[in-house]
Amino acid sequence: MLDQSIIEKVIAKALETGGDFAEVFFENKVRQAITCEDGKIERIISGYDLGVGIRVIQKETISYAYTDDISEASLYETAKVAGSAAKQQITKPIALTKGKQISPIHMIKIRPEDVEKTDKVKWVLEANQAARDYSNFVSQVMVGYNDSVQNVIIANSNGLYVEDERILTRLNVQAVALKNGVMQTGFYGPGRLMGSELFDIDTPESIGKEASRIAVTMLDAKPAPSGALPVVIDNGFGGVLFHEACGHPLEADAIQKGTSVYKGLIGKKVASSLVTAIDSSIIPNAWGSLHVDDEGQAGQATVLIKDGILQDYMYDYKRAVVEGRSSTGNGRRMSYQHIPLPRMTNTYIDNGQSNPEDIISSTSEGFYAKRLSGGQVNPATGDFTFVVSEGYMIRNGKIEEPVRGATLIGNGPEILKRIDMVGNNLELAPGMCGKSGQTVPAGVGQPTLRLSECTVGGTEMRGGSQNG
């Protein structure tokens, strides 16, 4: 770890040529990954990242430099490079105030380094075997285990100094099922901001079985219909649709660039009155949670939409300064090599009043999207296409036959207005969010909800209206 007195000198060095703001981000990260294919352990990889990133802001100009050499001389040189964009010669002594002790809300019971590698391998093999034992139709299984321990120090010229530790654990299984020339894939991968106590919640066996269940179920699926109809989206990872189609346009950089459909709509109705959407990094042990963000701002819950009315955007430090306001704790970066950006943490649609069973039973005919996978979104318009990895038809208020090859096609802002039932079974799911070449862990979530109408893309045409 870096000595606080050295960090003070580094910040002062970065400001020697006249920057308005300087920041030091120190990272020490240890990670381990284990992969299994065809019943054999293919790779056991241990990684170690150590370095410092230094950012200097002068008006609208941002300069960033980083180094993996944390010697005092190297840090001074890196600070000099980062500050080179500033022109005004000044001397500004820096005194850092160590922030109050962070009250841990994300408790860790079993740290990754306290677990033998043989135990981690055992979990991987258990998940593999459970997936294979689920059905004779399962032809291929791939398992990946990942854990990481990241320690950071964040300090800046405003006097901030804070330390934090983040521990993540995840196990994912992909199963391939084959029957009569038809091949289907199932994926399941729980992860949380915790150690191996994760497996007290989701056992390796249950993870393997769920991946295979999806793949095998979809073997007998019929071609999906094509047309506009009511759509019920299941809880958990169904929230990825809101994350991609609506969450990114609510990040402050998109707002300030004028590339978001939500620019200038604070206080306006942007969704059904049933919709309340939140970004929160203080959900205990959730995948996207943090004690502080990557700029040292304390974690918080930010209400983005309340009862259909747009309330706020997600800000990092720089974008907040532009508007003369405080950051919302959404400054995030992939590593010390990357500049922070406004990013989501755990973004979700909050609980409503309906029972999930009532949502299904009140739908005479429709489509049930139990699991979504990848998708494409136009951030400027909100237009999206999402692949449904597990879908079913709803007939007479009951979930009936599975269908494959379905996509959901629509527009994020419009879809929010078409939500006419929201369940009371909120669940979060882990994901990896990419933006501007950076990938960070982000939680997505929602309760079961219904869209009064959405275009389902498939291979079978339905009768009646085809308008989305």
Secondary structure, DSSP 8 states (H G I E B T S, - for coil): ---HHHHHHHHHHHTTT--SEEEEEEEEEEEEEEEEETTEEEEEEEEEEEEEEEEEEETTEEEEEEES--SHHHHHHHHHHHGGG-----------EE-------S--SS-GGGS-HHHHHHHHHHHHHHHHHT-TTEEEEEEEEEEEEEEEEEEETTSEEEEEEEEEEEEEEEEEEEETTEEEEEEE--EESSSTTHHHHS-HHHHHHHHHHHHHHGGG-EE-EEEEEEEEE-SGGGGHHHIIIIIGGGBHHHHHHT--TTTT-TTSB-S-TT--EEEES-STT-TT--SB-TTS-B--EEEEEETTEE---B--HHHHHHTTS---S-EE-SSTTS--EE--SEEEE---SB-HHHHHHT-SEEEEEEEEEEEEE-TTT-EEEEEEEEEEEEETTEEEEEEES-EEEEEHHHHHHTEEEEBS--EEEEEEEEETTEEEEEEEEE--EEEEEEEEE-SEE-SS----
